[in-house]
């Protein structure tokens, strides 16, 4: 019995130490305990927000603090239990104050808690050399645990600042337009050099967010502010639109200098997409969207049709200087075919439909800004003749185009 209790305690301590080390100190990993808590809390929060009769953002707003608290307790609980299991079989040999009485498992929990929090009440103290060494090691472990948690919180807040600054920047730049319109306006009004600098700045922001999400996955979707302009999903959607537009425009002679920066932006966007998908949406999405599946509406012909419609909008925006025939751009097609299922899954998983206090009235679109759908009347000046139906296939139309609350 003694051996089993000690072995179980040492195992619990080792599991927590490895999980904390992976999550806090390793730059490219997340411990299984932290990962499980993150997924469970976020899924429960998103489902709670979406299944209410009147959808609200409140459960999503509180998901971040609940998640950090849950992760902390999921680490601290097994750590206390592990130390208690190690000392419990030997607790009768510990020195106790006069009148303390028999020591049981509750006393072992009490002693372990005081030891790890470096409080040391003094009513139970180690007596032998081995017990004293274990007490010192446990106290050091507890101190390191709380120091690591404080460091993690500081880095998490820094990462949230990076994400929020990126979302706010894109939100401010897209006021009154979308990604396609902003690229077109930048080329016509500011010139190709300004467009190059804009794409380079976007790529740098995407790399910063990617590095932060890779090291601290909580930054991607949790800690949702009440203000919707901090949401990252619309920013990623507009970045996909701007990237495809820049790649298509760079094929034309007047803006060929935009090509290298547009390709840099595309690779940065796809890298961030892979990072978020692997952390939140499951690794199956990576292979599922990199190679289109037959019947899902995103075969080669479907991608060419989307490129053709985007080409038509750029022709309207840029005029006769945009003189290249539609289709034939491999990287633009890759961005389209990989971004659409990702954005659809991202919206479905994070309940992006919960965008305000209550659903819209029947027939009223969401207040979230219209996405880059040149095939909709919203992006054609309200002219049904120019809309020509939806841009996206039915499988992706609802998540990507203006959506109602689910």
Secondary structure in CASP SS format (residue, H / E / C, confidence):
PFRMAT SS
TARGET T0000
AUTHOR 0000-0000-0000
METHOD secondary structure of the structure
MODEL  1
X C 1.00
X H 1.00
X H 1.00
X H 1.00
X H 1.00
X H 1.00
X H 1.00
X H 1.00
X H 1.00
X H 1.00
X H 1.00
X H 1.00
X H 1.00
X H 1.00
X H 1.00
X H 1.00
X H 1.00
X H 1.00
X H 1.00
X H 1.00
X H 1.00
X H 1.00
X H 1.00
X H 1.00
X H 1.00
X C 1.00
X C 1.00
X C 1.00
X C 1.00
X C 1.00
X C 1.00
X H 1.00
X H 1.00
X H 1.00
X H 1.00
X H 1.00
X H 1.00
X H 1.00
X H 1.00
X H 1.00
X H 1.00
X H 1.00
X H 1.00
X H 1.00
X H 1.00
X H 1.00
X H 1.00
X H 1.00
X H 1.00
X H 1.00
X C 1.00
X C 1.00
X C 1.00
X C 1.00
X C 1.00
X C 1.00
X C 1.00
X H 1.00
X H 1.00
X H 1.00
X H 1.00
X C 1.00
X H 1.00
X H 1.00
X H 1.00
X H 1.00
X H 1.00
X H 1.00
X H 1.00
X H 1.00
X H 1.00
X H 1.00
X H 1.00
X H 1.00
X H 1.00
X H 1.00
X H 1.00
X H 1.00
X H 1.00
X H 1.00
X H 1.00
X H 1.00
X H 1.00
X H 1.00
X H 1.00
X H 1.00
X H 1.00
X H 1.00
X C 1.00
X C 1.00
X H 1.00
X H 1.00
X H 1.00
X C 1.00
X E 1.00
X E 1.00
X C 1.00
X C 1.00
X C 1.00
X C 1.00
X C 1.00
X C 1.00
X C 1.00
X C 1.00
X H 1.00
X H 1.00
X H 1.00
X H 1.00
X H 1.00
X H 1.00
X H 1.00
X H 1.00
X H 1.00
X H 1.00
X H 1.00
X H 1.00
X C 1.00
X C 1.00
X C 1.00
X C 1.00
X C 1.00
X C 1.00
X C 1.00
X E 1.00
X E 1.00
X C 1.00
X C 1.00
X C 1.00
X H 1.00
X H 1.00
X H 1.00
X H 1.00
X H 1.00
X H 1.00
X H 1.00
X H 1.00
X H 1.00
X H 1.00
X H 1.00
X H 1.00
X H 1.00
X H 1.00
X H 1.00
X H 1.00
X H 1.00
X H 1.00
X H 1.00
X H 1.00
X H 1.00
X H 1.00
X H 1.00
X H 1.00
X H 1.00
X H 1.00
X H 1.00
X H 1.00
X H 1.00
X H 1.00
X H 1.00
X H 1.00
X H 1.00
X H 1.00
X H 1.00
X H 1.00
X H 1.00
X H 1.00
X H 1.00
X H 1.00
X H 1.00
X H 1.00
X H 1.00
X H 1.00
X H 1.00
X C 1.00
X C 1.00
X C 1.00
X C 1.00
X C 1.00
X H 1.00
X H 1.00
X H 1.00
X H 1.00
X H 1.00
X H 1.00
X H 1.00
X H 1.00
X H 1.00
X H 1.00
X H 1.00
X H 1.00
X C 1.00
X H 1.00
X H 1.00
X H 1.00
X H 1.00
X H 1.00
X H 1.00
X H 1.00
X H 1.00
X H 1.00
X H 1.00
X H 1.00
X H 1.00
X H 1.00
X H 1.00
X H 1.00
X H 1.00
X H 1.00
X H 1.00
X H 1.00
X H 1.00
X H 1.00
X H 1.00
X H 1.00
X H 1.00
X C 1.00
X C 1.00
X H 1.00
X H 1.00
X H 1.00
X H 1.00
X C 1.00
X C 1.00
X C 1.00
X C 1.00
X C 1.00
X C 1.00
X H 1.00
X H 1.00
X H 1.00
X C 1.00
X H 1.00
X H 1.00
X H 1.00
X H 1.00
X H 1.00
X H 1.00
X H 1.00
X H 1.00
X H 1.00
X H 1.00
X H 1.00
X H 1.00
X H 1.00
X H 1.00
X H 1.00
X H 1.00
X H 1.00
X H 1.00
X C 1.00
X C 1.00
X C 1.00
X H 1.00
X H 1.00
X H 1.00
X H 1.00
X H 1.00
X H 1.00
X H 1.00
X H 1.00
X H 1.00
X H 1.00
X H 1.00
X H 1.00
X H 1.00
X H 1.00
X H 1.00
X H 1.00
X H 1.00
X H 1.00
X H 1.00
X H 1.00
X H 1.00
X H 1.00
X H 1.00
X H 1.00
X H 1.00
X H 1.00
X H 1.00
X H 1.00
X H 1.00
X C 1.00
X C 1.00
X H 1.00
X H 1.00
X H 1.00
X H 1.00
X H 1.00
X H 1.00
X H 1.00
X C 1.00
X C 1.00
X C 1.00
X C 1.00
X C 1.00
X C 1.00
X C 1.00
X C 1.00
X C 1.00
X H 1.00
X H 1.00
X H 1.00
X H 1.00
X H 1.00
X H 1.00
X H 1.00
X H 1.00
X H 1.00
X H 1.00
X H 1.00
X H 1.00
X H 1.00
X H 1.00
X H 1.00
X H 1.00
X H 1.00
X H 1.00
X H 1.00
X H 1.00
X H 1.00
X H 1.00
X C 1.00
X C 1.00
X C 1.00
X C 1.00
X C 1.00
X C 1.00
X C 1.00
X C 1.00
X H 1.00
X H 1.00
X H 1.00
X H 1.00
X H 1.00
X H 1.00
X H 1.00
X H 1.00
X H 1.00
X H 1.00
X H 1.00
X H 1.00
X H 1.00
X H 1.00
X H 1.00
X H 1.00
X H 1.00
X H 1.00
X H 1.00
X H 1.00
X H 1.00
X C 1.00
X C 1.00
X C 1.00
X C 1.00
X C 1.00
X C 1.00
X C 1.00
X C 1.00
X C 1.00
X C 1.00
X C 1.00
X C 1.00
X C 1.00
X C 1.00
X C 1.00
X C 1.00
X C 1.00
X C 1.00
X C 1.00
X C 1.00
X C 1.00
X C 1.00
X C 1.00
X C 1.00
X C 1.00
X C 1.00
X H 1.00
X H 1.00
X H 1.00
X C 1.00
X C 1.00
X C 1.00
X C 1.00
X H 1.00
X H 1.00
X H 1.00
X H 1.00
X C 1.00
X C 1.00
X C 1.00
X C 1.00
X C 1.00
X C 1.00
X H 1.00
X H 1.00
X H 1.00
X H 1.00
X H 1.00
X H 1.00
X H 1.00
X C 1.00
X C 1.00
X C 1.00
X C 1.00
X C 1.00
X C 1.00
END
